[in-house]
Amino acid sequence: MIVYNTTVKIHPAIEKAWVQWQQQVHIPALMATGKFTDYKMFRLLEQDESDGVTYVIQFFSPTWETYEQYNAQHADALQRMAQERWGDLYIAFRTVMQVVN
């Protein structure tokens, strides 16, 4: 199992709208690619939130090959959609992990 992990720090002024957009637009679009079987969304706790709130969204892909297909065919367009919508009011970084147990 491959986990595509996105960590995002959101400007406090857009937090509610961003969460709603994630739940109603962005996550459904990512899941509609057919490359992931499930996802989980988290809000980090015990963090300094003076410059923003941090969220983590993890998407679960059954194989490395399936994840690579997502990355090659869909990732750029979906990341561009977020950039066009939110501009510099957020910062994101992405990691890819393999489940070992």
WOPE-V913059 format. One line per field, one symbol per residue. ss: DSSP state (H for helix, E for strand, C for the rest). psi: psi as a letter, one per 20 degrees, with the letter a starting at -180 (. if undefined). A space follows every 50 residues. Layout:
# WOPE-V913059
ss: ???
psi: ???
This chain:
# WOPE-V913059
ss: CEEEEEEEEECHHHHHHHHHHHHHHHHHHHHCCCCCCEEEEEECCCCCCC CCEEEEEEEEECCHHHHHHHHHHCHHHHHHHHHHHHCCCEEEEEEEEECC C
psi: ppooppppppphhjgghggggghhfgghgghiijiqhrrqpqpprlqojh jrqpqpppppphrhggghggghhhggghhhggghgickjrpqqqqpqppi .
